[in-house]
Amino acid sequence: MARPSISLFRVLWELLRYDILFALRGMEGVRPAALTSAEREICAAMQSAAPFYWKRVRCLQRSTVTARLMREQGIPAEVVIGYRPVPFFSHAWVEVGGRVSNDSPVYKMQLQIVDRF
């Protein structure tokens, strides 16, 4: 598999695209070991681009854009949303083949999964 070249512009564009789709359609629109080099590069690009975005990038937005970029490279990424009822806490992350790609694997172990897409 060829190594993807993810530009800062491309990541910023996908973050903006997410905001537009979310505004129009709502939810409908939208660091662990063993990462492949493509996964690692996409996660690093997201982490590098997020501070340049015009507003704070939340976990759902970051995960949706990361999964989209991974899928474009042929990586079967899933966005997973989990929560803890008391005290309430929710979080979103990306999984590839059942392992967390863009966040700490602790979330997968400590939160109840609500949805995958």
ZILIN-V122375 format. One record per backbone hydrogen bond with DSSP energy under -1.0 kcal/mol. CO is the residue of the C=O (numbers start at 1). NH is the residue of the N-H. If there is no record, write none. Layout:
CO,NH
CO,NH
//
This chain:
7,11
8,12
9,13
10,14
11,15
12,16
13,17
14,18
15,19
16,20
17,21
18,22
19,23
20,24
21,25
22,26
25,28
26,29
36,40
37,41
38,42
39,43
40,44
41,45
42,46
43,47
44,48
45,49
46,50
49,52
50,53
58,62
59,63
60,64
61,65
62,66
63,67
64,68
65,69
66,70
67,71
68,72
70,75
71,74
75,77
78,95
79,117
80,93
81,114
81,115
82,91
83,112
84,89
89,84
91,82
93,80
94,101
95,78
96,99
99,96
104,107
105,109
106,110
107,111
112,83
115,81
//
